[in-house]
Amino acid sequence: MKNVSIAPDGREYPIPTAEESAAERDLLVKITEEQRKMGRKIVAVQGLGFVGCVMAAVVADAADKDGNPYYFVHGHQRASKRSFWKVPVINTGVPPVASSDPEVPEIFHRTVVEKKTFRATSEEFVYTLADVVVVDIQLDATKPAFGEAEKGYCDLTHFREGMRTLGQLIQPHCMVLVETTVPPGTCEKVVKPILEEEFTKRGIDIKTNPPLIAHSYERVMPGSKYVSSIRDFWRVFSGVNPQSIKLCREFLTNCLNVDEFPLTQLDSTNASEMAKTMENSYRATNIALTLEWARFAEQIGVDIFKVRDAIRKRKGTHDNMLRPSLGVGGYCLTKDPVLANWSMQSLFGLEGGLDVAINSVNINDTMPLHTVEIIKKELGNLNNIKIALLGVSYLENVGDTRHSPSETLVTFLRKEMATVKCCDPYVESWPELEDVKVESDIHQVLPGADVVVFAVGHDEYKVLKPKEVLDICGTKPLIVDCSNFLTDEKIAEYKALGCKVRGVGKGHIV
Ligand SMILES: NC(=O)c1ccc[n+]([C@@H]2O[C@H](COP(=O)([O-])OP(=O)(O)OC[C@H]3O[C@@H](n4cnc5c(N)ncnc54)[C@H](O)[C@@H]3O)[C@@H](O)[C@H]2O)c1
């Protein structure tokens, strides 16, 4: 097997050889020395995923009032077959993530090619050179049984390894800023002991050089304001000691738009970690509430979305009510309540659990089954029924398929022996369902469809005209609207053209 990493577009990138790695390490030292001479501090970002790669670009773009960059950023991504491709791609000034935000390609080009303040590498050695390390690696929750999040747990093995690498390599003055969403207690009970142990092994006196560890969580939204959601947004932070807090405040103040979005300092990293997981549990719970009301609305002739609009008029208390949909996906809402629930017992030895949040995860994870029910109610047996699914990412206008509710939908529709064709303009491949071909063009999925499911509200799908859809289908399919993507006018048009229309929470359609 070739020792290459394959990018989503199919291009192959050879994994560096031992000689290439050695040459890269020399180059890292040279670049770092040059950058220090220019008065810049050195930042290493651990993990160039959805969060890390754009955060790295934001840090590399930060400059003082005269336009002088504060930092040079080494983005670090391991030389694995799965992820190495990100390094050469970034180093040409191209983002490794698809996004509808035009600022994403701009900031990569500006920092990598024009300012030359951002470069990616696969050498861990880079941590020896850093003044600040920003940790943006993943930390998953495992849910061993579908719809039973209470059995979920967090395997810290990989995260611990990442922290151990830092403990073995960083200089004692280096501040480690953990941005990864972690179970409350992680900085104090996991990161700190590992760094202390590794420092001690290296002969560093941890009384005079205690590890500098801070926590500040990202609230990034990888949609049309991807970059802005990192730079121009409120941040919460804390640290394990006063020096960590001071350094973290200084770093975030330099990198982010804190004039308009002031920082919030909490008393401890436990508090900051809890804030992140509670914030996402709150959203998960808010969405979960809407599903049972959507079912109720469907049964009594009510449009839940108009009800929601009416309630949201109560500014200050009710204007953030979320909406029912196909389901809840993405990396965060599906796992963060599980991380917090797990930490209660496993890191703090407490009894009890976060039952409301966990129940919400269960409701949200199983939400796509409601759309299956809607289709079955109209068509009965789904054997050989042709279903066109519009949207497989977890959110409108993004290409991220992680924990996408469309995955659950496709899996359960296939169990019913339906034939499902999938389309998504933002998704090139679907790693979670590798045998499903994702088309970018609706002409590949609509012809002959018995059912068209509007699963994700990508702009491209919202503007589709009913006549155009039906002309391509050549049939009069059942139209299923998973989250109010069709206006009443469009619904009337579909009906006038001979289609039945159904939707989650849309009981008003007769
Ligand atoms: N995606 C979001 O919208 C979002 C929002 C807020 C917070 N977060 C949190 O941010 C963290 C990162 O999320 P993400 O979406 O960027 O994940 P991701 O899986 O896209 O990225 C993680 C990256 O880290 C790399 N990595 C893992 N271990 C490494 C190591 N030891 N050294 C170097 N690289 C390593 C992986 O290869 C991957 O590229 C998670 O804790 C997540 O919950 C994500």
The ligand as an SDF file (V2000), in Angstrom:
LIG
                    3D

 44 48  0  0  0  0  0  0  0  0999 V2000
  -16.5290   21.9390   15.0360 N   0  0  0  0  0  0  0  0  0  0  0  0
  -17.1160   22.8530   15.7880 C   0  0  0  0  0  0  0  0  0  0  0  0
  -18.0100   23.5080   15.3350 O   0  0  0  0  0  0  0  0  0  0  0  0
  -16.6710   23.1000   17.2250 C   0  0  0  0  0  0  0  0  0  0  0  0
  -17.1650   24.2150   17.8870 C   0  0  0  0  0  0  0  0  0  0  0  0
  -16.7260   24.4840   19.1700 C   0  0  0  0  0  0  0  0  0  0  0  0
  -15.8480   23.6090   19.7900 C   0  0  0  0  0  0  0  0  0  0  0  0
  -15.4030   22.5030   19.1290 N   0  0  0  0  0  0  0  0  0  0  0  0
  -14.4750   21.6280   19.8230 C   0  0  0  0  0  0  0  0  0  0  0  0
  -13.1700   21.8270   19.3100 O   0  0  0  0  0  0  0  0  0  0  0  0
  -12.4300   20.6110   19.3480 C   0  0  0  0  0  0  0  0  0  0  0  0
  -11.8980   20.2920   17.9670 C   0  0  0  0  0  0  0  0  0  0  0  0
  -13.0170   20.1080   17.1100 O   0  0  0  0  0  0  0  0  0  0  0  0
  -12.8580   19.9960   15.5470 P   0  0  0  0  0  0  0  0  0  0  0  0
  -14.2360   20.0870   15.0010 O   0  0  0  0  0  0  0  0  0  0  0  0
  -11.8400   20.9400   15.0530 O   0  0  0  0  0  0  0  0  0  0  0  0
  -12.2830   18.4930   15.4410 O   0  0  0  0  0  0  0  0  0  0  0  0
  -11.5730   17.8120   14.1840 P   0  0  0  0  0  0  0  0  0  0  0  0
  -11.7000   16.3600   14.3770 O   0  0  0  0  0  0  0  0  0  0  0  0
  -12.0580   18.4470   12.9180 O   0  0  0  0  0  0  0  0  0  0  0  0
  -10.0740   18.2440   14.3430 O   0  0  0  0  0  0  0  0  0  0  0  0
   -9.1750   17.6910   15.2390 C   0  0  0  0  0  0  0  0  0  0  0  0
   -7.8370   17.6300   14.5320 C   0  0  0  0  0  0  0  0  0  0  0  0
   -6.8310   17.3210   15.4790 O   0  0  0  0  0  0  0  0  0  0  0  0
   -5.9240   16.4160   14.8780 C   0  0  0  0  0  0  0  0  0  0  0  0
   -5.2030   15.7540   15.9640 N   0  0  0  0  0  0  0  0  0  0  0  0
   -5.6760   14.8440   16.8340 C   0  0  0  0  0  0  0  0  0  0  0  0
   -4.7380   14.5140   17.7220 N   0  0  0  0  0  0  0  0  0  0  0  0
   -3.6390   15.2340   17.4180 C   0  0  0  0  0  0  0  0  0  0  0  0
   -2.3470   15.3480   17.9830 C   0  0  0  0  0  0  0  0  0  0  0  0
   -1.9940   14.6250   19.0420 N   0  0  0  0  0  0  0  0  0  0  0  0
   -1.4740   16.2050   17.4200 N   0  0  0  0  0  0  0  0  0  0  0  0
   -1.8190   16.9540   16.3470 C   0  0  0  0  0  0  0  0  0  0  0  0
   -3.0300   16.8810   15.7580 N   0  0  0  0  0  0  0  0  0  0  0  0
   -3.9300   16.0380   16.2970 C   0  0  0  0  0  0  0  0  0  0  0  0
   -6.8150   15.5100   14.0440 C   0  0  0  0  0  0  0  0  0  0  0  0
   -6.1210   14.8130   13.0780 O   0  0  0  0  0  0  0  0  0  0  0  0
   -7.7870   16.5510   13.4570 C   0  0  0  0  0  0  0  0  0  0  0  0
   -7.2860   17.1150   12.2730 O   0  0  0  0  0  0  0  0  0  0  0  0
  -13.4010   19.5550   19.8700 C   0  0  0  0  0  0  0  0  0  0  0  0
  -13.2340   19.4110   21.2550 O   0  0  0  0  0  0  0  0  0  0  0  0
  -14.7560   20.1590   19.6010 C   0  0  0  0  0  0  0  0  0  0  0  0
  -15.7380   19.6950   20.4740 O   0  0  0  0  0  0  0  0  0  0  0  0
  -15.7880   22.2380   17.8580 C   0  0  0  0  0  0  0  0  0  0  0  0
  1  2  1  0
  2  3  2  0
  2  4  1  0
  4  5  1  0
  4 44  2  0
  5  6  2  0
  6  7  1  0
  7  8  2  0
  8  9  1  0
  8 44  1  0
  9 10  1  0
  9 42  1  0
 10 11  1  0
 11 12  1  0
 11 40  1  0
 12 13  1  0
 13 14  1  0
 14 15  2  0
 14 16  1  0
 14 17  1  0
 17 18  1  0
 18 19  2  0
 18 20  1  0
 18 21  1  0
 21 22  1  0
 22 23  1  0
 23 24  1  0
 23 38  1  0
 24 25  1  0
 25 26  1  0
 25 36  1  0
 26 27  1  0
 26 35  1  0
 27 28  2  0
 28 29  1  0
 29 30  1  0
 29 35  2  0
 30 31  1  0
 30 32  2  0
 32 33  1  0
 33 34  2  0
 34 35  1  0
 36 37  1  0
 36 38  1  0
 38 39  1  0
 40 41  1  0
 40 42  1  0
 42 43  1  0
M  CHG  2   8   1  16  -1
M  END
$$$$
